[in-house]
Amino acid sequence: GAVVSQHPSWVICKSGTSVKIECRSLDFQATTMFWYRQFPKQSLMLMATSNEGSKATYEQGVEKDKFLINHASLTLSTLTVTSAHPEDSSFYICSAKPTGINQPQHFGDGTRLSIL
Amino acid sequence: AQKITQTQPGMFVQEKEAVTLDCTYDTSDQSYGLFWYKQPSSGEMIFLIYQGSYDEQNATEGRYSLNFQKARKSANLVISASQLGDSAMYFCAMRAPNTGNQFYFGTGTSLTVIP
């Protein structure tokens, strides 16, 4: 089945640093990947749609300069949380969808980000 | 606007019993897809089952089946013979073509299987 790898699985860092999270589709090409944020006991909140070779499409209320997304190839998208602050602490999870209208989104295992 | 509603924040089921998790949706599209995902406490999202809007039969995948009632816009997940490992959050999601393949997720149902 389709596999999506997300790295790192958890990060603890100081306030003010930048953190990069990678999302890779291992056995299929993904022109579109998605980045979500999830707070405890809540649903997934779509942050942005990552488009290969073009700019990401951000959801309303998501700061583009804060959450930088790069989708440089058909198998890799990265999310960089710039100048992270404690309020950015959350669970971030990416997904990718193989070509085909009936295909599900396949998710990475998520990244738990803690900003001290 | 697309909308997914899961009205059961938490559910309990006895081991080996069946349980139904509710999901209703709202869309003006004729072509759409409905998905269920399981999220254990470890956090990963596991795809369970898919139902297309034009599928005439209810989808089944092992112990999972989807009770699809198009006129009522409901897509309930039925888990038969519950196991302790089924304890998790369950999310219903919908994909509609006009959204550029975005998925809209419900608020989830926390299922606890009691031994």
Interface residues (C-beta under 8 A of the other chain):
Chain A: T32 F34 K41 Q42 S43 L44 L46 T49 T57 F91 I93 S95 K97 I101 N102 P104 Q105 H106 F107 G108 D109 G110 R112
Chain B: S31 G33 F35 Y37 S42 G43 E44 M45 I46 F47 Y50 G52 F91 A93 P97 G100 N101 Q102 F103 F105 G106 T107 G108 S110
